[in-house]
Amino acid sequence: MPKDAAVEEFARLVRALKARDGRSYEALGRRLSVSASTLHRYCSGATVPEEFAVVDRLALLCGAGEEERRALEAAWTRADDARRPPAPEPGAETAPEPVAEATPGPGAEAAPEPGAVSAPPGPGAEAAPAPGREPGPEPAPAPAPGQEPAPAPAPATEAASGPELDPVHARVPGLPPERRRRRWGWPGVVVGALAVVATVTLGAVLLPGKAPRQPAAPPAPLTWTVASDLWENGCGHTYLVRRTPPPPPEAADARSWAAAQGAVDGGKTLVRVSVQGKSAAAVVLQALHVRVVERGAPLPWTAYRMDDGCGGAVTPRRFEVDLDRPRPVARSLDGYDASGQEGRTLPAVSFPYAVSAAEPEELLVSAGAAGCDCRWYLELEWSSEGRRGTVRIGDEDGAPFRTSGAKGRPVYGYDSVERAWITGENSGQGG
């Protein structure tokens, strides 16, 4: 996979986690112990985290499963590899080696260095030494009239100093020998150090002996399902929609209808959470909390009612939430069954209580808003066999629930005879 594609794929997965959680960069950053700007760079692909642990904490915070976390770690590894400098190829030079000057062949002349003055060969000029014989130092040629004398050859003791005498880089034309040797000093050291650091770091990531990532938190011993597009008594609900929608759906098709229209719950959201343990061991549900992750002004859209009002013989026990409060609380309320001759009260759910694989429980939450466009989650505290934890519950896709006040908005109801939306009276309750 190309480097840019690997980083973008990792950034896309991090953005999906952030969108699923619904909280701001600042709020998520506080939970992860990173700054909001750092988290934004992870999401944009400008930066890849040095360690997977921070991304794994984000995945756990956003409710990612084990398979999703493994895929995220694989994407991080590819992006991390793409970010790092390549390891040096096997056999690459790490230090300059002495290179002997090539002996010119018969009839060939050695190319003079730019700026050097060479005297024309005269009668009796000494021929090139025979192969296998070490040439001795030659006297410097006499300078021509008006020219500087040529520099004296290096003494024999320098020849024993090894690679310093004549490395490959020292034959740069036009550069005095002493400057050639100085130029190799710090750049050579820096390049060599970077190569070593890159090799060690890349090996720590790719080889089996790399440091283990931070261990994941133990999974919750319970499971749950969510239904968040419920209608009151199966028939009454209000949606806020930007444009005139098609006729209202059946209650069972409410989710797909609302998603297609971009509709938002107007005034009230009903959520049913079915909870049960994963085994015969009891899981004690300790408390239910409401977390508002974003507030805004109520949407200025038109309200569309799915009916003209309906009622039922049973009012189920439920938790009621006022999202307009600074710190919303889930209050447990009794239900009532009026289907019998005398009727009977349905006792409210009170914490703590236990569930197991054989004994599930349903929690019905009715959240209302009049003065805000609120995005919110439920958080369920649990304990079991010496362990404790909290699970975050969002809609069927893991996103926050959304409820907007509908008071004062134009209200329409559907006339099944005329097959059209007609103006109705706005009661201000929005659902």
N, C-alpha and C positions, 0 to 999 in steps of 0.2 A: 504494500500500500504506500503511495507517495507520502512524503513527510507532512505536507500541508493537509492532506486528506485525513491522516491519522489524528492530527491535532484537532481538526474540525469535528471528526466523529466523536472524540472524547468530549469536546466542548458541548456538542449537541446533547449528549447523555446527561451532562451536568445541568444544562438548561432545563431539560425535561424534569429532573428531580426538583429543581428550584420552582418551576411552574406548578408541579404537583403539590408542593408544600404550601405555596401561596403567600408565604411571609416575605417581607422586604429583605433586601440584601443586608441591611444593618441588623435586623432581628435575627436572621439566620447566622450572620457572622458572629454575633455574640454567643450563640449556642455552640459554634464550632471553634471559638477562640481565634478567629481571623478577622481582619478588617473588611468592611463592606466593599472597598475598592479591590481588595485581593480576590474576594469571592466573585466580583464582577469580571475580573480578568480571567478567572477560571472559566466562567460561562461564555465569554467572548472568544476564548481561544488565544488570548494574548499571552497567557502564562499557563504552564503545566505544573501542578504541585510537585514539590520535591519528593514527597512521600504519599503513598496511597491512603495512609491512615485517615487524613482529613477528609478525603472523598468518601471513604467507607463510613465515617461518622455521619456525613451528610446523607448517605444512602439509608442508614439506619434511622436517622431523624425523619426522613421522608417516607418511611415504611416500605423500603425496597426489600424484596425477598432474596433468598440465598442465590438463586440462579441469576437474578438481575445484578446482584453484587459481583458475581464472578465475571459476567460479561463486562461490567464497568471496570473491573481490575484489568481485564485483558486489553480494553481500549486504553486505559491509562498506561499500561506497559508499552503499547505501540507508540503512543504520543510521547512518552518519556524517552524512548529510544530515538524517535525522530528529532527530539529537541536537542539531544546531546551531540557533541562532535564525534565524527567517525573514529574508530580505533585505528591506530597505524597498521599498515599492511605488514604481513610477515616479511622479514628480510629488509625492512626499511632501515636506512642509516640513522643512527641516533647520535653519532659523533663523526666529525670529519676524519678522513683517513688520508695519510700522505700519498700523494700521487706523483710519481716520477715524471719528469719532463720527457716527452716523446723524442726519440732521436730521429732527426730528419733523414729520409732515405736519400739514395744517390741522386744528385741533381736537384734536390729540394732545398729551399731556403726556409729558415725559421722566420715566422712573421714577427717583426719588431713591434714592441709596445708603442701605442700612440704617444707621441712626444719624445720618444727616445731617439738619440742621434747615433746612427751606425756609420762607421768609417768604411769606405769602399775597400773591397778586398784588394790587397796588393800582391806583388810578387813574393813568393815564399810563404804565403799564408798557411797556417797549420791546418791540416785536414781534420775532419771529425774523428774522435777516438773510435777504435775498433770495438765491436760488441763484446761485452764481458769485462772490459777494463774500466775502472772507475776514473773518470776524468778529474784531474787536479784543478785547482783554481788557476784561472788565466789572468794575466795582467790586464788592467783596464786599458782600452785603446786611448791613444793620445787625443785630447780634445781638439777639435777644429778651431781655427782662429775665431775669437769672439764668443765662444760657447763655454757653458759651465762644464767642469769636469764630471764625468759619469761617476755615480756612487760606487764606492768600493764594495766588492762582494762580501757576504757575511762570513765571519770566521768559522773555522771547522768545528768549533765547539757547539755552534748553533745547530749544525746538521744532526747532532746527536739528541736534540731536544724533542724528536718525535714529530707528531702531526702538526706541531705549531709552525714548522718551517714552511711547508708548502701544501696546505690543504687545497681542496678544489676551489673554494671561494677565493683563495689568495691570488688566483690568476685572473682577477678582474682587470681587463685592460685599462690603463690610464690611472690606476689607483696606486700610490706609493706602497711598498711592502708593509711598512709599519702601520699604515692606516688600514690595510686589508686585515691585518691580524687583530687590530682593535675593534674593527667592525664585527668580527665574528663573536666577540666576547658576550655581551648581555643578550642580544637577540638569540644567539644559539642556546644560551642557558634557558631563556624564557620558552622557546619553542620546545626544547627537550622536556622541560618541566610540565608544560601543557600536555604533551604526548603521554607522559607517565600518568598524570592525573586522569586524563580521558580513558586510558586503558584500565586503570584501577577502578574508576567509577563505573564504566560500562560493564566490566567484569562482575562488579558487585550486584548489578541489576540482572544480568543475564545468566550468571552461573548459579548452580544449585545451592551454593553456600551463602547466598545473600541473606541479609538480616530479615527475620520474619516480620510481616506486617502486624499491626496492632490486632490482637484477638477480637473477634466480633462478640457483641453481647449475646447472651443466650436467648433463643427465640421464646416468644410468649407461649404458655401452655394452653391457650384458648384460641378459638377462631370465631369469626363473625361475618355476617352478610348484611348488606345495607340496601334499603329501598328508600329513595329520597324524592320521588315524584308522586307522592301520595296525595289523594284528594280527601277532603273532610267527608266522612261517611261514604266515601267512594264516589261522590258526585260533585261536591262543591270545591272550587279552587279559582284563584285569580292569577293571571299572568300579566306581566308588563311586556309589551312588544313594541318595537320601533315602527313597524309597518303593519298594515291590515293583514291578519293571518288568514289561512283557509279555515273552513268550519272546524269546530272543536272535535278532538278525537275521543275515542273510548278511553276510559280511565286506564286500561291496561296498556294503551299506546301513548300515554302522556309523555314519557321520557323522549322517545324518538321525535314526537311532534314538537316538543319544546326545543330540542336541540336544533331541529331544522329551521325554526323561526328565530333562534337566538333569544328565546323568551327567558325571563327571570321571574322567580316567585314574587308575587305582589302582596306584601303585607304579612304573609305567613308561609312557613315551610314546615311540612310534616316529614319526619324521618323515623323509620322503623329499623332498629338494630336487633338482629337475632344473634345471641351469644351462646356458645357452648364450649365445654372443655374438650381437649383432644384425647383424653383418656378417662379412665374411671376415677382418677384422683380429683378431688374437689378443687375448684379454683374460686377463691373468694373475691367477689367484686366489692371494692372498698368505697369508691366514689365515682361520680360522673361530673366532669368539668366542661365548661364552654370556653373556647379560646377564639376571640375575634382577632383576625390577622390583618384586616383592612377595613377602613371606614371611609365612606364618601357621602356626598349629598344624594338624596333619593333620585332615582332615574326619572327624567322628564318625559316618560313614554306613556302611551295610552294603556289603560287597564282593560283586559278582556276576561269576562267571567265565563266559566265553563257551564254554568247553569243559572237559574233564577232563584236558587235557594233550595236546600233539601235538608232533611233531618233523618235521624236514625233512632232506633230503640235503645241502642247501646252507646254509651259514652265511655270509651276505654280509659283505664288509668294511664297516666302519662306524666312526663316531665314538661313543665312549661318554662320558657325562657324569654326574657325581655331583652332583646338585642340592643335597645336604645340605652340601657344602663351602662355606666363606665366599666363595670365588671359584672357581666351577666352571670346569673346563677341558675342552675337547673333545679327547679322546685318540683318535688314529687306531689301529685294530686290524685285524689281518689277518682275512680270511675263510677258509672252508674248503669245498671241494667234495668230498663223499664219494660222489658218484654213480658215479665211475669205479672201476675195479678197484683202483687204488692210491691214489686220492684226490690232491688237489693243493691247495696253499695259494693263496689269493687275496691278493696283496700289498696292504697298507694304502695308502690314499690319503695322499700326502705333499705338503705345500705347499713351494714354489709350483708350480703347474702351470697350463697354458693351456687355454682353451676358445674356440670360435668358433661361427659359425652352423652350420658343417658338422661340428663336433666338440663335442657337448654332454658333460656329465658329471653323474652322479647322486651325491648325498651322502646317506647313510643315518645318521641320528642316533638313538641310543638313550639317552634321559635317564631316570635313575631317582631316586626320592626315597623315604625311609623316615620322616624326622622333620620334614617340612614340607609345607605346601600352597603350592607355588611357582608363580608366573607368570613366564614367561621368554621371551626372544627369542633368535634367532641373528643375528649380525652378520658379514657376509662382506666382507673387504677385497679390493679389486681395483685393478689398474693397467692402463692401455692407452694407447699413443701419447702418452706424456708426461703423462697425467692419472692421478690417484689418487682413490679414494673408498671409501665403505663403504655397503652396503645393509643395511637392517634387514629381517629375514624373520620374519613371524609366521604364524598359521594362514591358512586360505583366505579369511577375512574381514579379515585384517590385525591381528587381536587377538593378544595374547600366548598362547603355549601354556600349558597348566595341568596340573600333575602333583601328586597328593597321596599321601603315604604311606598304605599300607593295612595295615601290620603291626598285629596284635592285633584287627582288626575281624572281626565275624562274616562267614563266607564261604558263599555259596550257589552251587551249580551247577544246571544245568537238566537234568531227567530227561525225555528225549523220549518215554519210554514212559508215564510218569505224567502227562506234560505239566504239570509243576509244578517250581518251584524247591525244591531240597532242600538241607539243611545239608551242607557239606563241610568238610574239614580245612583250616585256614588255615596255609599254609606260611610266611607272613610275607613272601613275595617280592612279592605283589600284581601278578602279571602275567607 
